[in-house]
Amino acid sequence: MSASIPNWAPNKADRPHGVTGRLPQYFAAFILSVAFASATTGENYSFRATVDRDSLTVGDPVHLTLTLDYPEGTAPEFIPDLELPDALRTLAAPDAVDRAKNEGMRRRVQTIRLAAFRPGEVSIDRLAVCVVRSPGDTVRLSDSPISLLVLSVRPDSLTDILDVKGPVSINPEIPIWVWVSLGLLAVAIVLLVLWLRRNRYSPGEPEPVVMVVDWFAEIRKLRESDLVDSGAYDAYYTRLSEGVRRFVEQRTGVEAMERATFEIRGDLQSAGMADTRILEVEAFLNEADLVKFAKFQPGATRARQDADRVLTLMTQIDGEHPRPEGALESASVS
């Protein structure tokens, strides 16, 4: 069978050597050999054909790669002269890819996907391409034949068709352990349902109590701690900032711990906090960030004044957002 390479071969009527069919065979061969030999002088054309493996099993794909190198700046026609044996079938033959190889040369590559469906040795004998640079100027390039070994998927020890196995009888009786397992599973499900119903409707279940920290007491304890005297301003302002954020969460319900200062502005407005109070909260949290992250040293006097400032701010928020009803106080955080 003959295989064509897409975008390489023109119509048969355009082939420059088609007239040789009307000449005597020996005379045509002589003319073509002279033309081909004279055309190769001074030009750097090369062609090779390769496969990705030389042995395969029936039905497995093998890739035949055709590579043609030719001088850059030329625009020749390429006529494939490829003949595949009957044992091979073409699965896919995508278009050739043309790209630059190096300075002064270009390369055209095409990969054809083949498969063999008969075991034995297969040979691709004719692997060639005709390069037509101009009418009467043709170069024929060829490569050595390629041999493939197609192996059968049948084991070597098997010499005949296997017999069809007879029917196998299956005992329809269910083992006793299956019935015991199903019974135990049913009992477990019934007990689980009864236990869930009993605990769901148990009387006298106490209502949950919301534990609220007295952050006023926490800030006063922090103000009198030895963090200021020891110069641990980073830890001091970290706890002071946490106290403000926790107090705001307690009174407004707005999550403020793991968020940036500017991210909680809109939520505080939605919670009904006055704009003046929001600005005061943002101002203090930004100043605390300077100490925590920019290593600003405010001094002992300024640190204690900031604690008084926080207490005043919390008192104002307390008047606008009172403590939740039914909550208990706890001052166990420090």
C-alpha positions as CSV (number, residue, x, y, z in Angstrom):
1,M,0.0,0.0,0.0
2,S,1.2,3.6,-0.5
3,A,1.0,6.2,2.2
4,S,0.9,9.9,1.5
5,I,2.3,12.7,3.7
6,P,-0.2,15.6,4.2
7,N,0.8,19.0,2.8
8,W,3.9,17.4,1.2
9,A,2.6,15.9,-2.1
10,P,1.1,18.0,-5.0
11,N,-1.3,16.6,-7.6
12,K,0.0,13.9,-9.8
13,A,-0.4,16.1,-12.8
14,D,2.1,18.6,-11.3
15,R,5.0,16.1,-10.8
16,P,7.9,17.2,-13.0
17,H,9.1,13.6,-13.7
18,G,5.6,12.3,-14.8
19,V,6.6,12.4,-18.5
20,T,9.0,9.5,-18.0
21,G,6.2,7.0,-18.2
22,R,6.0,7.6,-22.0
23,L,9.8,6.9,-22.5
24,P,11.5,3.5,-22.6
25,Q,12.2,2.3,-19.1
26,Y,16.0,2.3,-19.4
27,F,16.1,5.8,-21.0
28,A,13.9,7.3,-18.3
29,A,16.0,5.8,-15.6
30,F,19.1,7.3,-17.2
31,I,17.6,10.8,-17.5
32,L,16.4,10.8,-13.9
33,S,19.7,9.5,-12.5
34,V,21.6,12.3,-14.4
35,A,19.1,15.0,-13.2
36,F,19.2,13.8,-9.6
37,A,22.9,13.5,-9.5
38,S,23.5,17.0,-10.9
39,A,20.9,18.6,-8.5
40,T,22.6,17.4,-5.3
41,T,25.8,19.3,-5.9
42,G,26.3,22.4,-3.8
43,E,23.2,21.8,-1.7
44,N,22.7,20.4,1.8
45,Y,19.6,18.2,1.8
46,S,19.2,15.2,4.1
47,F,16.4,12.8,4.8
48,R,16.0,10.1,7.4
49,A,13.2,7.8,8.7
50,T,13.1,6.4,12.2
51,V,10.7,4.4,14.4
52,D,10.3,4.7,18.2
53,R,10.6,0.9,18.6
54,D,11.5,-2.1,16.4
55,S,9.4,-4.7,18.1
56,L,5.7,-4.6,19.1
57,T,2.7,-6.8,19.6
58,V,-0.3,-7.1,17.4
59,G,-2.5,-3.9,17.5
60,D,0.1,-1.8,19.4
61,P,0.9,1.6,17.8
62,V,4.4,2.4,16.4
63,H,5.4,5.9,15.3
64,L,7.3,6.5,12.1
65,T,9.1,9.8,12.0
66,L,10.2,11.4,8.7
67,T,12.8,14.2,9.0
68,L,13.9,16.4,6.1
69,D,16.6,19.1,6.4
70,Y,16.9,21.6,3.6
71,P,18.6,25.0,3.1
72,E,16.8,28.1,4.5
73,G,15.6,30.6,1.9
74,T,14.5,28.0,-0.6
75,A,10.9,27.0,-1.3
76,P,11.0,23.6,-2.9
77,E,8.2,21.1,-3.4
78,F,8.3,17.8,-1.5
79,I,6.9,14.7,-3.1
80,P,6.8,11.7,-0.8
81,D,7.8,8.3,-2.1
82,L,6.7,6.1,0.8
83,E,5.2,2.6,0.5
84,L,3.9,0.6,3.5
85,P,3.5,-3.2,3.5
86,D,0.0,-4.6,3.7
87,A,0.6,-5.7,7.3
88,L,0.7,-2.1,8.5
89,R,-2.2,0.3,8.8
90,T,-2.1,4.0,9.2
91,L,-3.8,5.2,12.4
92,A,-3.0,8.9,12.1
93,A,-0.9,11.1,9.8
94,P,-0.9,14.7,11.0
95,D,0.5,17.5,9.0
96,A,4.3,18.0,8.9
97,V,5.8,20.6,11.1
98,D,8.3,23.0,9.6
99,R,10.8,24.9,11.8
100,A,14.2,26.4,11.9
101,K,17.0,23.9,12.6
102,N,20.1,26.1,12.9
103,E,21.7,28.9,10.9
104,G,21.0,28.5,7.3
105,M,18.9,25.3,7.6
106,R,15.3,24.4,8.2
107,R,13.8,21.0,9.2
108,R,10.4,19.5,8.3
109,V,9.2,16.7,10.6
110,Q,6.2,14.4,10.4
111,T,5.2,11.6,12.7
112,I,2.9,8.9,11.3
113,R,1.1,6.6,13.7
114,L,1.0,3.0,12.4
115,A,-0.2,-0.4,13.7
116,A,0.3,-4.0,12.6
117,F,-2.4,-6.6,12.9
118,R,-0.5,-9.6,11.7
119,P,2.4,-11.2,13.5
120,G,5.8,-11.7,11.8
121,E,8.6,-9.6,10.5
122,V,7.5,-6.5,8.6
123,S,9.8,-4.4,6.4
124,I,9.3,-0.8,5.1
125,D,11.5,-0.9,2.1
126,R,10.7,2.3,0.3
127,L,11.4,5.4,2.4
128,A,12.2,8.3,0.1
129,V,11.1,11.9,-0.8
130,C,11.6,13.9,-4.0
131,V,12.6,17.5,-3.6
132,V,11.5,19.6,-6.6
133,R,13.3,22.9,-6.6
134,S,12.4,24.0,-10.1
135,P,11.1,22.2,-13.3
136,G,13.8,19.7,-14.3
137,D,15.7,20.2,-11.0
138,T,14.8,17.3,-8.7
139,V,16.6,15.6,-5.8
140,R,15.5,12.2,-4.6
141,L,16.5,11.4,-1.0
142,S,16.0,8.0,0.6
143,D,16.8,6.1,3.8
144,S,17.6,2.5,4.6
145,P,14.7,0.1,5.0
146,I,13.2,-0.4,8.5
147,S,12.3,-3.8,9.8
148,L,9.7,-4.4,12.5
149,L,9.1,-7.5,14.5
150,V,5.4,-8.0,15.3
151,L,4.8,-10.4,18.1
152,S,1.5,-12.3,18.8
153,V,-0.3,-11.8,22.0
154,R,-1.0,-15.5,22.2
155,P,1.3,-17.4,24.6
156,D,4.0,-19.6,22.9
157,S,2.8,-22.7,24.8
158,L,-0.7,-22.4,23.4
159,T,-1.1,-24.5,20.2
160,D,-4.8,-24.9,19.9
161,I,-8.1,-23.1,20.7
162,L,-9.1,-23.4,24.3
163,D,-12.3,-25.4,25.0
164,V,-15.3,-23.6,26.4
165,K,-15.7,-24.3,30.1
166,G,-18.8,-26.0,31.4
167,P,-21.3,-24.4,33.7
168,V,-20.3,-24.0,37.3
169,S,-23.0,-24.8,40.0
170,I,-23.4,-22.3,42.8
171,N,-25.0,-23.3,46.1
172,P,-28.0,-21.1,46.6
173,E,-28.1,-21.6,50.4
174,I,-27.1,-18.6,52.5
175,P,-24.6,-19.4,55.3
176,I,-25.8,-19.2,58.9
177,W,-23.2,-16.6,59.8
178,V,-24.8,-14.1,57.4
179,W,-28.2,-14.4,59.2
180,V,-26.5,-14.0,62.6
181,S,-24.6,-10.8,61.4
182,L,-27.8,-9.3,60.0
183,G,-29.7,-10.0,63.2
184,L,-27.0,-8.4,65.3
185,L,-26.9,-5.4,63.0
186,A,-30.7,-4.9,63.3
187,V,-30.5,-5.1,67.1
188,A,-27.7,-2.5,67.1
189,I,-29.8,-0.1,64.9
190,V,-32.8,-0.4,67.2
191,L,-30.8,0.3,70.3
192,L,-29.2,3.3,68.7
193,V,-32.6,4.8,67.7
194,L,-33.9,4.3,71.2
195,W,-30.8,5.9,72.8
196,L,-31.0,8.9,70.5
197,R,-34.7,9.5,71.2
198,R,-34.2,9.2,74.9
199,N,-31.4,11.8,75.0
200,R,-33.1,14.1,72.6
201,Y,-36.2,14.5,74.8
202,S,-34.6,14.3,78.2
203,P,-36.2,16.9,80.6
204,G,-34.3,19.4,82.7
205,E,-31.6,20.2,80.2
206,P,-29.9,23.4,81.3
207,E,-29.8,26.4,79.0
208,P,-26.3,27.4,77.8
209,V,-24.8,30.3,79.7
210,V,-22.7,32.9,77.8
211,M,-19.5,33.6,79.7
212,V,-18.4,37.3,79.3
213,V,-15.0,38.5,80.3
214,D,-14.8,41.8,82.3
215,W,-12.4,43.6,80.0
216,F,-12.3,46.7,82.2
217,A,-10.7,44.7,84.9
218,E,-8.3,43.0,82.4
219,I,-7.1,46.4,81.1
220,R,-6.6,47.7,84.6
221,K,-4.5,44.6,85.5
222,L,-2.5,45.1,82.4
223,R,-1.8,48.8,83.1
224,E,-0.4,47.9,86.5
225,S,1.7,44.9,85.3
226,D,5.4,44.9,85.1
227,L,5.4,44.8,81.3
228,V,5.8,48.6,81.0
229,D,8.6,48.9,83.6
230,S,10.5,46.0,81.9
231,G,10.2,47.6,78.5
232,A,8.2,44.8,77.0
233,Y,6.1,47.1,74.9
234,D,5.5,44.6,72.2
235,A,3.7,42.2,74.6
236,Y,2.0,45.1,76.4
237,Y,0.4,46.5,73.2
238,T,-0.4,43.1,71.9
239,R,-2.5,42.4,75.0
240,L,-3.9,45.9,75.0
241,S,-5.0,45.6,71.3
242,E,-6.5,42.2,72.0
243,G,-8.5,43.6,74.9
244,V,-10.0,46.3,72.6
245,R,-10.8,43.8,69.9
246,R,-12.4,41.3,72.3
247,F,-14.4,44.0,73.9
248,V,-15.7,45.2,70.5
249,E,-16.7,41.6,69.6
250,Q,-18.4,41.2,73.0
251,R,-20.5,44.3,72.7
252,T,-21.2,44.4,68.9
253,G,-20.9,40.8,67.7
254,V,-18.5,41.9,65.0
255,E,-15.6,39.5,64.5
256,A,-12.5,41.6,65.0
257,M,-9.6,39.3,66.1
258,E,-8.2,37.9,62.9
259,R,-9.0,40.8,60.6
260,A,-7.2,44.0,59.6
261,T,-8.4,47.3,61.1
262,F,-9.9,48.6,57.8
263,E,-11.8,45.3,57.3
264,I,-14.0,45.7,60.3
265,R,-15.1,49.3,59.6
266,G,-18.2,48.3,57.5
267,D,-19.3,45.7,60.0
268,L,-19.1,48.1,62.9
269,Q,-21.2,50.6,61.0
270,S,-23.8,47.9,60.3
271,A,-23.7,47.0,64.0
272,G,-24.8,50.6,64.9
273,M,-21.5,51.9,66.2
274,A,-21.1,55.7,65.8
275,D,-18.6,56.9,63.2
276,T,-16.7,58.9,65.9
277,R,-16.3,55.7,68.0
278,I,-15.2,53.7,64.9
279,L,-12.4,56.3,64.2
280,E,-11.2,56.1,67.8
281,V,-11.0,52.3,67.6
282,E,-9.1,52.5,64.3
283,A,-6.7,55.1,65.5
284,F,-5.7,53.1,68.6
285,L,-5.4,49.8,66.7
286,N,-3.2,51.4,64.1
287,E,-0.9,52.9,66.8
288,A,-0.7,49.5,68.5
289,D,0.4,48.0,65.2
290,L,3.3,50.5,65.0
291,V,4.6,49.1,68.3
292,K,4.0,45.4,67.4
293,F,5.3,45.5,63.9
294,A,7.3,48.6,63.4
295,K,9.1,48.3,66.8
296,F,8.0,51.8,67.9
297,Q,9.0,52.6,71.5
298,P,6.4,54.8,73.1
299,G,7.9,55.0,76.6
300,A,6.4,54.1,80.0
301,T,4.3,57.3,80.4
302,R,2.8,57.0,76.9
303,A,2.0,53.3,77.5
304,R,0.0,53.9,80.6
305,Q,-1.8,56.9,79.0
306,D,-2.8,54.5,76.2
307,A,-4.3,52.1,78.8
308,D,-6.3,55.0,80.3
309,R,-7.3,56.0,76.7
310,V,-8.6,52.4,76.1
311,L,-10.6,52.4,79.3
312,T,-12.3,55.7,78.3
313,L,-13.1,54.3,74.9
314,M,-14.5,51.1,76.3
315,T,-16.7,53.2,78.7
316,Q,-18.1,55.1,75.8
317,I,-18.8,51.9,73.9
318,D,-20.4,50.4,77.0
319,G,-22.9,53.2,77.2
320,E,-23.9,52.8,73.6
321,H,-23.7,48.9,73.4
322,P,-24.5,47.4,76.9
323,R,-23.5,43.9,78.0
324,P,-25.7,41.1,76.7
325,E,-28.5,40.2,79.0
326,G,-28.2,37.0,81.1
327,A,-24.4,36.8,80.7
328,L,-22.0,36.1,83.5
329,E,-18.8,37.9,84.2
330,S,-15.4,36.3,84.3
331,A,-12.0,37.9,84.6
332,S,-9.8,34.9,84.0
333,V,-8.0,36.1,80.9
334,S,-4.7,37.9,81.1
